[in-house]
């Protein structure tokens, strides 16, 4: 009987993936993407995005750990009493409930597509999950273990934070919504009333705000801080000094009044803070990780608020590179790509994504530098794809570190939703930023087809956008990374198949002749065409046929982003239509294309 029980226990551990391991013995990349420090158990919990793994390290002994593997990619962690919540996702989303002590899986709850962050109310009864690709927030009753509703927001919610009293949920919308050929284009923060479970307000940030990556509530509950990119899309890409193209920003929302306060720049006057990512707050400090420059900021919270309140023209702060002077210290990490950052007992834990290590910094020391490291893997030499992803996200190759490739192509080399006036086809004719997915497989590239292939565009991007000369070895690595990109399954699919509405749209797609230009695995003939969309600022009237793969996440549409939705491409612009479509037919056609 005892032998049977032991055998059953061993099998259960193997099935659920919980193993006690010694430190740094895995060969695969770990890619730390989120952390939590549990004071009750004195444990550091770390999520590995590419390893599909949760690890638990005793804070006083980093030489051993327990772990559990996850089927889907883990994105976020929250600790609720004796339970760990994990947001995981790929073609669907799941909220995992894991026992904190044993690391055994207790329950899986289906949530939305692209589950990427979690917030839990004060009595641990309700969880709110940001579903990036289904564009909504899952409300989960933790007592019953069921999703009760979903609340739609604007576009790609990636972070959620509750107000101090739990009445309001703040959700970042990663990208802009609406057309791009206008003077004001910006991402917004959605606010949900948790009592009525309704969206009550959207707060626009400073013009050009995009790629909203981090969010945190101040320790006193007065402010919500958001880290993001700030694109200067209204000017041509002629220089980089003073953040001419892209700057990194910290936006502030009054958590009591539910009002936008200001957007403050995180860059220094002659050195950027590109790739600003995770945020954490202590009673006296705001900490922001800068993944592109391999450092983080420690901002004096009280001086920050005092200085902010004394500023009359807060709108001007989004151009002021000296606002943080005297109240902020930047600290280098020993690794590459710090994304998640946590502060605990005046120690900073900075998770270096590409180096697979955690820097631990004691802020009480006179010389603030890393005094301890937690090495997560023993991988000695990254392969070419991993190196290419690292170079793609590294702003230190750029002149004054203002931006990396990620600056215009966030979200794993996709689009920022903005129009940019690149100089490769003249000046004064801005066009919408393209996703890099499939770029190496669908030459020529750029919306005009001005570059013969993606290899040429990669090298030109470093030269003319980052104002640097990069070694061919590094350019080849970036090529390899971009070639490796895989499409995320569309949220319109049902069990990876077309829904009935999309099936009817597929027949219309063929009947209307869309397939004459959009065919093959990438749905493109790789040619340029006159399609009747030349605008007053355009120097040409022929456009490269774009891939339709993953078009559900690449809006706005057409070469200048004039169509906010794919439906407008057909109803307003009449793109490719030789006959009038009914409302029902249009919706069917759009549903099919959004399923690709």
N, C-alpha and C positions, 0 to 999 in steps of 0.2 A: 504493500500500500504506500509506504514511504517512497519507494523508488518511482512509482507511478506519479506521485505528486511532484517529485523533483523533475521528472521528465516533462510533465505538463508545464511547469514553471519555466524551464529552459526554452521550450518551444514557444511559449508566450513572449518571452524576452526577445527571441529571434524574430518572431513575426512583427512585433512592434518596434524593433530596432533599438531598444535600450541596451547600451553596453557601457561598462566601466572601462575607460581607456587611459593609457599614459599619455602625457603631453606630446603633441607634435609628431605623431607617427603616421599620419595619413599622407598620401602622395598627391591627392587631388587638391585643387584650389578650394579654399574655404569661403572667401569673399564676405567678410563680416558686414552685415547690412543693418542690424538693429541689436540693441543690448538693453538689459534691465538689471539693476542691482537690487537684490532682495535683502533688506536689513534684518528681517526676521530669521532667515537661515544663513545670513552672511555669505551669500552666493552671487556670483556674476553669471548671468545667463546671456549667451551670445548666439545669434542666428547666422548661419552660413548660407548665403543665397545660392551659390553654385554647388556647394556640397549637399544641399537639401538636408540640413542638420541643425539641431538645437543642442548646444553644449551647456553644461552647468559646472562651473569652476568654484571651489571654495576660495573665498577672498584671501585667506591666509596660506593657501597652498595651491599654486598654479601648476604643479607637476602631475596632477591627475584630474580627470573629469568624467562625468557621466554624459551620455548623449542619447538622442533619439533621432532617427531619420524621418523625413517627411516625403510623401509621394509627390506633392506639388511644391513649387518654389516658395519657401518661407519669406515673408516680407516684413512682418511686424510681430511684436511680443508685448503682452501685458500680463502682470501678475495680479491675481485676484484671490486673496487669502491663500488657500492651499492648492489653488489651481493656476496653471499657466494657460493663457489664451494665445494662440498663434493664428495669424492671418496668412493663408497660403493660397496660391492661385496659379493657373495656366489657362486651360480652356474653360475652366469654371473656377469658382472660389469656395474655399472651405474654411470655417473657423474651427480650429482644433482645441479641445479641452484636454489638458495633460496634467496628471498628478505631479505636483511640484517636488515631492520627495522621491518618488520612484521613477519619475519620467515615463510612466506608462500612459498610453493613450486611453482616455476615458470616453470621449464622444467626438463625433464629427458633425458639424452643422453646415448645411449648404447655404452659401451666401451668394453675392453677385460676382460677375466676371471681373477679375483683376483686383481681388481683395488685397489691400495694401497697407491699411492702418486700422488701429482699434482704439476706442475710448470707452471707458467703463464708468458708470455713475457711482456716487459715493457709497451707496448701500450694496453695491456689487450685484444688483438685480438685472441691469440692462447693459448690453454692449452695443456699440455703434461701429459698424465696419465700413470704411471707405472702399467702394468698388470702382476702381479707376476706369474700367472699360465698359461697364454697363451704366456708367454715369449716374450712380445713385448711392445711397447710404442704406445699408441693411440695419434694421433694428432687431436685436436678438434678445429674447427673454432668457436669461441665464438660469432661471429657476426651472423652466419647462424644457430648456434646451432647444427652443424653436425660433426661427425667424418669424417675426410677426408682421412686418411690412417693409417696404422699400420706399425711400423718399428721393425723388429725382432732384438732381442739382444741375449745374451748367455743363461742365465738360471735364472729364477725367479727375474726379476727386482723389487726392493722394494722401491727405493728412486730415485728421480729426482731433479736436480738442474741446473739452467741455468747460463751460464757465464755472466759477467757484461754487455757485449754488446749484449747478447741474441743470439749470433751466434752458440754457442755450448751448447748442452744438455748433462749433465753427468748423467749416470744411473748406480746404483749399481746392480751387479748380486749377489744375496743373497748367492748362493752356487757355488761350483766349477763345472766345466764341464770337460769331458774327463775321462780317466781311472784313477784309484786310486793306482795301483800297480807300481808307478814310484816315483822317488825321489822328483820331483817338482809337487805339486798339490796346486793350489791357485785360489781364486775368482778374478774376474777382474771388472774393471769399464769401461763401454762402453761410447763412445763419439759419438754423433750424430750432424751432420751439419744441423742446422734448416732451412737453406736456400735451400739446396738440398734435405732435409729430407732423408739423407742417413747415415748409420753407417760408420764412417770413421776410427775408431781406438778402440782397446780394450787394456786397461792398466792392466797388472797383478800386484797384490800387493805382499807383502813379502810371501815367501813360507809358506803354512799352513793357510793363511787367509781364513776365512769362516764366515758365518752368518753376512753379512754386514748389519748393522741395522740403522745407522744414517749417515746423510750427510748434510754438510752446506758449503756455500761459505763464505770466510772471508769478513769482512765488506769493505775492500779495493778492493775486487775482484781478488786478486792475487792467492789465494789458495783455493782448495777444500779439506775439511777434511772429513774422513770417519771413523766411529767407527765400530769395528768388533772384533771377536774372532781370536786368533792366535794359532792354534793347532800344538803341537810339535809331530807330528805323526811318526817321524822317530826313536823315542826311545821307549822302552817298558814302560808300565805304572807302574813303580816300586816305584815312590816317587812323591812328590808335590813341595818340596822346590824350590825356585827361578823360579817358573813357569815351572816346568819340563814337565807337560802335556799341560796345557792351560794357555795362558796369554791374557790380553785384550789390544787392540791396537788402535792407532789413525794413520791412513795413510794420507799422504799428497801428493796432486797432484798439479803441477804448472798449474794454470788455463789459463795462457797466452801461455806457450809453449806446453801445453797438454802432460806433461811428469810426470812420477812418480818421487817423490822426496825422500821419506823415509817412513818407518813405525816406529812409536815411541810407546813405552810401556806406558800404563796408570797405571800399578800396582806399588806398592811400593815394596821394596826388600823382606819384610816379611809379606805383606798383599796385597791380590789381589784386583782388581777392576772389578770383574766378572760381566758379563751381561751388558757391556757398550752399551748404547742405543742412546738416542737422543742427538743432538748437536745443539748449537746455538752460534752465534758470535756477539759480540759488537765491537766497534772500537778498544777496548783495551784488550778484553778477548775472550777466547775460553771456552765454558762451555760444559761439557760432563756428562750425567747422567749414574750412575752405578747401574743398577736395582737389581743386585744380592747382592750388599753390602749396599744398601739403603743410598747412598750418591751421591755427584757429585763433579766434579773437576772444579775449576776456574783457568785457565791457563793464565798467562800474555802473550798476543799475541806478543808484540814487542820483549820481551826477548826470546820467543820461536823461532821466526824467526831468531833473531840474533844468537842464540845458534845453530840452525840448519844450518845456512849458514857458521858457523865457524867449522862445523864438516867435516873432510875430508872423513872418511869412514862411509858414511851414512848407508850402508848395515848392519853395526854392531849395529845400533840403535835398531833393532828388538830384540836384546838380552840385551839391556842396561836398567836395572831397575832403574837407577839413573839419567837418562837424565832430568826428570822433577823436580829433586830436586832443591829447591830454587825458582822455577818459578811457582809452582802450589800449591793451597790450596784445601784440600778435606773437604767438608762440609756435615755433616749428615742431613738427612731429618727425620722428625718425623714419617713418614709413611713407608710402605713396598712396594718396587718395583718401584722406580721412573724411568719412561721411557721417557716421553716427558719433555723437559725443554725449557723455554723461558726466555730471559732477556729483560726487558723493564724499562727504566729510572732508571737503576742501581738496579732494583729489580729482583730477580730470582723467577720464577714460576715453581715449580717442581711438576709434576703430579704423585702421588703415585698410581700405578695401582691396587694393592691389598687392600690398605687401603681406597680407594675412597676418597682421600682428596688431596688438593693442598697446598703445603707449599709455603709461600711467604717470601722471605729472602731479607732484605735490605743490600746490599753489602757495604754501606757507614758506617754501624755501626762498632764500635771498636771490639765488640764481634759479630762475624757473626753467627747468628743462626735464626731459624724460629721466626718471630715476628707476623705472622698472618697465619691463616689457613682457607681454604674454605672446609667445610665438604660437600661431595656430596650425601651421603646416611646416613641413621640411622640404617643400618643393624648392629645388635649387635654381633651376633655370626655367622661366616661363616660356611656353611655346609661342610661335609667331602670332597666333590669333590673340592670345592674352596680352602680348606686348603691344599689338596694334590697338587693342581697346585701351590700354594704359596710355599710349601716346595720344590717342584720340581725345582723352579726357584730361591731359596734362597741359596746363596753361603756362608752365615755366619755359616752354620752347618759344612762346609768343613774346613779342616785344613788350617789355614791362609787365608781362603776365596778365594782360587784360582779359584774355579769353582763350579757350581751347576750341576744338571742333565742336565740342559739346555746347558751346555758347549759342550757336545757331541751330544745332541739331541735338536737342535734349531727348530724354526718354529713350535711350539706347539708339542713337543716331537717326531719330525721326525728325519731325518738323517743329519749329517754334510758333507756327501760325502767322508769322509776320511777313510783310513785303520788304524786300531789301533792294537797294539800288547798287548792284554790283557793276564794276567797270568793264567786265569782259565783253559787253555788247553795247558800250556807250554809256553816257550819263543822263540821268533824268527820266529813266524808264524802270521804276521799281517793279519787281516781280516776286511772287510768293515763294517762300522757302520750301524746298522739296525734302521729302524723306530720303534717306540713303539706302533704304531697303531695296535690293535688286538693282542698284545703280551699276554695279560691275557686270551685271548680266544683260543690261538693256541699253547699250550704247546706241546713239550718242547721248550725252548728258547735258544738264541744265535745261530749263524750260524751252530755251530757243534752240537747243542742240548745238550750241556754240563750241562745246568741248567734244572732241571726237570720242572720248571714252572716260570712264571714271578714274582711271589711273592718272590721266592728265589733270583732271579736276582736283584730285587729292593733292598733287604737288603744287598746283596753282593756288589752292586754298592756303597752304602754309606760306607761300610766297606773298600773295596779295591780300590775304585776310589777317594772317598772324604776323606778317612782315618779318619772316624768318626764312632761312635756308635750312632745310632738314636733310639729313643723310638719306641716301637712297634705301639703305637697309631699314630705316624707320618708316619710310613711305611704303615700302613693300609690306611691312607688318600691318600698317593701317589698311592697305588693300586687302590683306588676308582677313582682318577683322570684319571689314564691311562685306566681304564675300560670304562670311560665315553667318550673317544675320538671317534669322528665320522669322517668317510672319507669325504673328499671334492670331489664333483662331478668332473669327468674328463673333461678337456677342449675339449676332442675329442667328447663328447656327443653333440647331437643336440636336444634341448628341452628335455634333460634327457633321450634320447633314442639313441641306436646305430645308427651310420650313415650307409649308404649302404655298404661301404667298410668294416666296422667292422662287419656287419652282415655276410658277406662272410667269414671273418676271424673266426667268431664264429663256423661256420660249419667245417672249417679246424681244429680248436682247438679240436673239438670232433673227427673228422676223424683221426687225427694224434695220438690220444690217450693221449693228454695232460691232459685230464680230469681224467685219471687214478691216477694221483698224485695231480692234482689241481682241487678239487671239493668242493662242499658245499658253504656256505655263505662266507667263507674266502679263498676259492680256495686253500686249502691245506689238505693233508692227515695226517699231523702232525707226519710224520715219517722221518727217515733219510735214504738216498739212496747214492749209489755209482753212480756218474754221469760223471765220467771220467775227472774231472777238477782238480785233485790233482796237486799242484805245487811243485817246488823244496824245498820250505820252510815249506810245510804242514806236520804235524805230523799224520794226519788221512786222510781218503779218503771218508768219509761219511758226507753228509751235510743235515741239516734239510730243509724240503720243505717249502719255504717261502710263505706267503700269497701273492696273486696277487692283492689284493685290494689296490688301490692307488699306484700301481707299476709305474704309469706314473710320479711320483715325487720322486722315491727312487733311481735313478741311482747314480753312476754306478752299474753294475750288476755282478752277480755271487759272490761267497764267498770272493774273493779277489779284487773285483771291476775291473777286467781286461777288462770288456766290457763297453765301454763308453755309448753305446746305446743298447736298447733292440734288435735292428736289428742285431747287432754284435753277440748277444747270439746265433742266429740261423745261420748267414752267416759264421762267423769265428769259433765259438765253436761247431756248429751243435748240440746244446742242444736238446736232446730228439727226434731227427729226425731219422726216419727209412727209409725215402725216401727223395730224393732231391726236393727242392721246387724251383719254378720259382721265378724270381724277383717280379712279381706281387703277387704271393701267399704269399711270405714272407712279403710283405708290408701289405697285408690283415690280416695276422695272427698278426703282430705287432700292427696294428691299433685296433684290437679287444682287445688285452691284455692291451694296453694303455687306453682303455675305461673303464676298471674295477674300 
